Amino acid sequence: MWKETTASRYTPAPVPEAKEPTRFDTPSKSDLPPLSAPAPVVRADSSLPRKESLIAPDITIEGKIEGGGSVRVAGKFKGDVNVQGDLTIEAGAKLTGGVRADKVTIAGELEGNIEQSTRVDLLQTGVVIGDLKAGSLTVAAGARMRGRAEFGWDEGNGSTTTWPGNGHGKESDSGS
């Protein structure tokens, strides 16, 4: 028998030519366009949460707060607060001064008048020593207040409601 013996030959694959690596030169800082800060987001929807400033529990501040954001008092603050946002006085906190805010939530102590607010929530641990004037008032069982409360009346009405100490009925300043 005839058998041809042929060894398989190894044929090396062609080797690619060695190329010099491609270089990328980084532009100098003067060649780069100036970076601009992102434009602030304009909030058209007023239902979005406002920024809130915090007076921490171990802080005592004396002064005046005014602005468009909300304020949370967890420490002690002596002075007037006039914000277009909300004011929250946490349990254990104390604010001494006049208040004007959209919504006021009191779990701590307020010694002063709430001169103008759309809503006041007096929580179970809340204490108010002063008068309040609001569109609506919610009082939780256990809350305490010493002062006069006016709520639910339009500014132009001229009527006020006061509650005598005996708890029986109401008086109206409207003259009718």
SULPEQUI-V550518 format. One record per pair of residues at least 12 apart in sequence whose ideal C-beta (glycine too) atoms are under 10 Angstrom apart, sorted by the first residue. I is the first residue (numbers start at 1). J is the second residue. D is the distance in whole Angstrom. If there is no record, write none. Layout:
i | j | d
I | J | D
I | J | D
This chain:
i | j | d
49 | 69 | 10
49 | 70 | 8
49 | 85 | 9
49 | 86 | 10
50 | 67 | 10
50 | 68 | 7
50 | 69 | 5
50 | 70 | 5
50 | 83 | 9
50 | 84 | 8
50 | 85 | 4
50 | 86 | 7
50 | 102 | 9
51 | 67 | 9
51 | 68 | 9
51 | 69 | 4
51 | 70 | 7
51 | 85 | 8
52 | 69 | 6
52 | 70 | 4
52 | 71 | 7
52 | 72 | 6
52 | 85 | 7
52 | 86 | 8
52 | 87 | 10
52 | 88 | 8
53 | 65 | 8
53 | 67 | 8
53 | 69 | 6
53 | 70 | 7
53 | 71 | 5
53 | 72 | 7
53 | 73 | 9
53 | 83 | 9
53 | 85 | 9
54 | 70 | 10
54 | 71 | 8
54 | 72 | 5
54 | 73 | 8
54 | 74 | 7
54 | 75 | 9
54 | 88 | 9
54 | 90 | 9
55 | 71 | 7
55 | 72 | 7
55 | 73 | 5
55 | 74 | 6
55 | 75 | 5
55 | 76 | 8
55 | 77 | 6
55 | 89 | 10
55 | 90 | 9
55 | 93 | 8
55 | 95 | 9
56 | 72 | 9
56 | 73 | 9
56 | 74 | 6
56 | 75 | 6
56 | 93 | 10
57 | 73 | 10
57 | 74 | 4
57 | 75 | 5
57 | 76 | 9
57 | 90 | 8
57 | 92 | 7
57 | 93 | 7
58 | 74 | 9
58 | 75 | 6
58 | 76 | 10
59 | 73 | 9
59 | 74 | 8
59 | 75 | 4
59 | 76 | 7
59 | 77 | 8
59 | 93 | 10
60 | 75 | 6
60 | 76 | 4
60 | 77 | 8
60 | 78 | 8
60 | 94 | 9
61 | 73 | 9
61 | 75 | 7
61 | 76 | 7
61 | 77 | 5
61 | 78 | 7
61 | 79 | 8
62 | 76 | 9
62 | 77 | 8
62 | 78 | 4
62 | 79 | 6
62 | 96 | 9
62 | 97 | 9
63 | 77 | 8
63 | 78 | 8
63 | 79 | 5
63 | 80 | 9
63 | 97 | 9
64 | 77 | 10
64 | 78 | 10
64 | 79 | 5
64 | 80 | 5
64 | 81 | 8
64 | 82 | 8
64 | 97 | 8
64 | 98 | 10
65 | 77 | 7
65 | 79 | 7
65 | 80 | 7
65 | 81 | 5
65 | 82 | 7
65 | 83 | 7
65 | 87 | 9
65 | 95 | 10
65 | 97 | 9
65 | 99 | 10
65 | 101 | 10
66 | 80 | 8
66 | 81 | 8
66 | 82 | 5
66 | 83 | 7
66 | 84 | 9
66 | 100 | 9
67 | 81 | 10
67 | 82 | 8
67 | 83 | 6
67 | 84 | 7
67 | 85 | 8
68 | 83 | 7
68 | 84 | 5
68 | 85 | 6
69 | 83 | 7
69 | 84 | 8
69 | 85 | 5
69 | 86 | 9
70 | 83 | 7
70 | 84 | 9
70 | 85 | 3
70 | 86 | 4
70 | 87 | 7
70 | 88 | 7
70 | 101 | 8
70 | 102 | 8
70 | 103 | 9
71 | 83 | 6
71 | 85 | 7
71 | 86 | 8
71 | 87 | 5
71 | 88 | 7
71 | 89 | 9
71 | 95 | 9
71 | 99 | 10
71 | 101 | 8
72 | 86 | 8
72 | 87 | 8
72 | 88 | 5
72 | 89 | 8
72 | 90 | 7
72 | 93 | 9
72 | 105 | 9
73 | 87 | 7
73 | 88 | 7
73 | 89 | 5
73 | 90 | 7
73 | 93 | 5
73 | 94 | 8
73 | 95 | 5
73 | 106 | 10
73 | 108 | 7
73 | 109 | 10
73 | 110 | 9
74 | 88 | 9
74 | 89 | 8
74 | 90 | 5
74 | 91 | 9
74 | 92 | 7
74 | 93 | 5
74 | 107 | 10
74 | 108 | 8
75 | 90 | 9
75 | 92 | 9
75 | 93 | 6
75 | 94 | 8
75 | 95 | 10
75 | 108 | 10
76 | 92 | 10
76 | 93 | 7
76 | 94 | 5
76 | 95 | 8
76 | 96 | 8
76 | 108 | 9
76 | 109 | 9
77 | 89 | 9
77 | 93 | 8
77 | 94 | 8
77 | 95 | 5
77 | 96 | 7
77 | 97 | 7
78 | 94 | 9
78 | 95 | 8
78 | 96 | 5
78 | 97 | 6
78 | 111 | 9
78 | 112 | 9
79 | 95 | 9
79 | 96 | 8
79 | 97 | 5
79 | 98 | 9
79 | 112 | 9
80 | 95 | 10
80 | 96 | 10
80 | 97 | 5
80 | 98 | 4
80 | 99 | 7
80 | 100 | 8
80 | 112 | 8
80 | 113 | 10
80 | 115 | 9
81 | 95 | 7
81 | 97 | 6
81 | 98 | 7
81 | 99 | 5
81 | 100 | 7
81 | 101 | 7
81 | 104 | 9
81 | 110 | 10
81 | 112 | 9
81 | 114 | 10
82 | 97 | 10
82 | 98 | 8
82 | 99 | 8
82 | 100 | 5
82 | 101 | 8
82 | 115 | 9
82 | 116 | 9
83 | 99 | 9
83 | 100 | 7
83 | 101 | 5
83 | 102 | 8
83 | 104 | 10
84 | 100 | 9
84 | 101 | 8
84 | 102 | 6
85 | 101 | 7
85 | 102 | 6
85 | 103 | 8
86 | 101 | 6
86 | 102 | 6
86 | 103 | 4
86 | 104 | 7
86 | 105 | 7
86 | 117 | 9
86 | 118 | 10
86 | 119 | 9
87 | 99 | 6
87 | 100 | 9
87 | 101 | 4
87 | 102 | 8
87 | 103 | 7
87 | 104 | 5
87 | 105 | 7
87 | 106 | 9
87 | 110 | 9
87 | 114 | 9
87 | 117 | 8
87 | 120 | 10
88 | 101 | 9
88 | 103 | 9
88 | 104 | 8
88 | 105 | 5
88 | 106 | 8
88 | 107 | 8
88 | 108 | 9
88 | 121 | 9
88 | 123 | 10
89 | 104 | 8
89 | 105 | 7
89 | 106 | 5
89 | 107 | 6
89 | 108 | 4
89 | 109 | 7
89 | 110 | 6
89 | 123 | 9
89 | 126 | 8
89 | 127 | 9
89 | 128 | 10
90 | 105 | 9
90 | 106 | 9
90 | 107 | 5
90 | 108 | 6
90 | 123 | 10
90 | 125 | 9
91 | 106 | 10
91 | 107 | 4
91 | 108 | 6
91 | 109 | 9
91 | 123 | 8
91 | 124 | 9
91 | 125 | 5
91 | 126 | 8
92 | 107 | 8
92 | 108 | 6
92 | 109 | 9
92 | 125 | 8
93 | 106 | 9
93 | 107 | 8
93 | 108 | 4
93 | 109 | 7
93 | 110 | 9
94 | 108 | 6
94 | 109 | 5
94 | 110 | 8
94 | 111 | 7
94 | 127 | 9
95 | 108 | 7
95 | 109 | 7
95 | 110 | 5
95 | 111 | 7
95 | 112 | 7
96 | 109 | 9
96 | 110 | 8
96 | 111 | 5
96 | 112 | 6
96 | 129 | 9
96 | 130 | 10
97 | 110 | 9
97 | 111 | 8
97 | 112 | 5
97 | 113 | 9
97 | 130 | 10
98 | 110 | 10
98 | 112 | 5
98 | 113 | 5
98 | 114 | 8
98 | 115 | 6
98 | 116 | 10
98 | 130 | 8
99 | 112 | 6
99 | 113 | 7
99 | 114 | 5
99 | 115 | 7
99 | 116 | 8
99 | 117 | 7
99 | 120 | 9
99 | 128 | 10
99 | 130 | 9
99 | 132 | 8
100 | 113 | 10
100 | 114 | 8
100 | 115 | 5
100 | 116 | 5
100 | 117 | 7
100 | 133 | 10
101 | 114 | 8
101 | 115 | 10
101 | 116 | 8
101 | 117 | 6
101 | 118 | 9
101 | 119 | 10
101 | 120 | 9
101 | 134 | 10
102 | 116 | 9
102 | 117 | 7
102 | 118 | 5
102 | 119 | 8
102 | 135 | 10
103 | 117 | 7
103 | 118 | 6
103 | 119 | 5
103 | 120 | 8
103 | 121 | 7
103 | 134 | 9
103 | 135 | 10
103 | 136 | 10
104 | 116 | 10
104 | 117 | 5
104 | 118 | 9
104 | 119 | 7
104 | 120 | 5
104 | 121 | 7
104 | 122 | 9
104 | 126 | 10
104 | 128 | 9
104 | 132 | 8
104 | 134 | 7
104 | 137 | 10
105 | 119 | 9
105 | 120 | 8
105 | 121 | 5
105 | 122 | 8
105 | 123 | 7
105 | 126 | 8
105 | 138 | 9
106 | 120 | 7
106 | 121 | 7
106 | 122 | 5
106 | 123 | 6
106 | 125 | 9
106 | 126 | 4
106 | 127 | 8
106 | 128 | 6
106 | 132 | 9
106 | 139 | 10
106 | 140 | 10
106 | 143 | 8
106 | 145 | 9
107 | 121 | 9
107 | 122 | 9
107 | 123 | 4
107 | 124 | 8
107 | 125 | 5
107 | 126 | 5
107 | 127 | 9
107 | 140 | 9
107 | 143 | 9
108 | 123 | 9
108 | 125 | 7
108 | 126 | 7
108 | 127 | 7
109 | 125 | 9
109 | 126 | 8
109 | 127 | 4
109 | 128 | 8
109 | 129 | 8
109 | 144 | 9
110 | 122 | 9
110 | 126 | 8
110 | 127 | 7
110 | 128 | 5
110 | 129 | 7
110 | 130 | 7
110 | 132 | 9
110 | 145 | 9
110 | 147 | 10
111 | 127 | 8
111 | 128 | 8
111 | 129 | 5
111 | 130 | 6
111 | 146 | 10
111 | 147 | 10
112 | 128 | 9
112 | 129 | 8
112 | 130 | 5
112 | 131 | 9
112 | 132 | 10
112 | 147 | 10
113 | 128 | 9
113 | 129 | 10
113 | 130 | 4
113 | 131 | 5
113 | 132 | 7
113 | 133 | 8
113 | 147 | 8
113 | 148 | 9
114 | 128 | 8
114 | 130 | 7
114 | 131 | 7
114 | 132 | 4
114 | 133 | 6
114 | 134 | 6
114 | 137 | 9
114 | 147 | 9
114 | 149 | 9
114 | 150 | 10
115 | 130 | 10
115 | 131 | 8
115 | 132 | 8
115 | 133 | 6
115 | 134 | 10
116 | 132 | 10
116 | 133 | 6
116 | 134 | 8
116 | 135 | 9
116 | 155 | 9
117 | 132 | 7
117 | 133 | 7
117 | 134 | 4
117 | 135 | 7
117 | 136 | 9
117 | 137 | 9
117 | 151 | 9
118 | 134 | 7
118 | 135 | 4
118 | 136 | 7
119 | 134 | 6
119 | 135 | 6
119 | 136 | 5
119 | 137 | 8
119 | 138 | 8
119 | 151 | 9
120 | 132 | 6
120 | 133 | 9
120 | 134 | 4
120 | 135 | 9
120 | 136 | 7
120 | 137 | 5
120 | 138 | 7
120 | 139 | 9
120 | 149 | 8
120 | 151 | 7
121 | 134 | 10
121 | 136 | 9
121 | 137 | 8
121 | 138 | 5
121 | 139 | 8
121 | 140 | 8
121 | 143 | 9
122 | 137 | 7
122 | 138 | 7
122 | 139 | 5
122 | 140 | 6
122 | 142 | 10
122 | 143 | 4
122 | 144 | 8
122 | 145 | 7
122 | 149 | 9
123 | 138 | 9
123 | 139 | 9
123 | 140 | 5
123 | 142 | 9
123 | 143 | 6
124 | 139 | 10
124 | 140 | 4
124 | 141 | 6
124 | 142 | 4
124 | 143 | 6
124 | 144 | 10
125 | 140 | 9
125 | 142 | 7
125 | 143 | 8
125 | 144 | 9
126 | 139 | 8
126 | 140 | 7
126 | 142 | 9
126 | 143 | 5
126 | 144 | 7
126 | 145 | 8
127 | 143 | 7
127 | 144 | 5
127 | 145 | 7
127 | 146 | 8
128 | 143 | 8
128 | 144 | 7
128 | 145 | 4
128 | 146 | 7
128 | 147 | 6
128 | 149 | 9
129 | 144 | 9
129 | 145 | 8
129 | 146 | 5
129 | 147 | 6
130 | 145 | 9
130 | 146 | 8
130 | 147 | 5
130 | 148 | 9
131 | 145 | 10
131 | 146 | 10
131 | 147 | 5
131 | 148 | 4
131 | 149 | 7
131 | 150 | 8
132 | 145 | 8
132 | 147 | 7
132 | 148 | 8
132 | 149 | 5
132 | 150 | 7
132 | 151 | 8
133 | 148 | 9
133 | 149 | 8
133 | 150 | 5
133 | 151 | 7
133 | 153 | 9
133 | 155 | 9
133 | 160 | 9
134 | 149 | 8
134 | 150 | 8
134 | 151 | 5
134 | 152 | 8
134 | 153 | 10
135 | 151 | 7
135 | 152 | 7
135 | 153 | 9
135 | 154 | 9
135 | 155 | 10
136 | 151 | 6
136 | 152 | 7
137 | 149 | 6
137 | 150 | 9
137 | 151 | 4
137 | 152 | 8
138 | 151 | 10
148 | 160 | 8
148 | 161 | 10
148 | 162 | 6
148 | 163 | 9
149 | 161 | 8
149 | 162 | 8
149 | 163 | 8
150 | 162 | 8
150 | 173 | 10
153 | 174 | 10
157 | 174 | 8
158 | 173 | 8
158 | 174 | 7
158 | 175 | 9
159 | 172 | 6
159 | 173 | 6
159 | 174 | 4
159 | 175 | 9
159 | 176 | 9
160 | 172 | 7
160 | 173 | 5
160 | 174 | 8
161 | 173 | 8
161 | 174 | 9
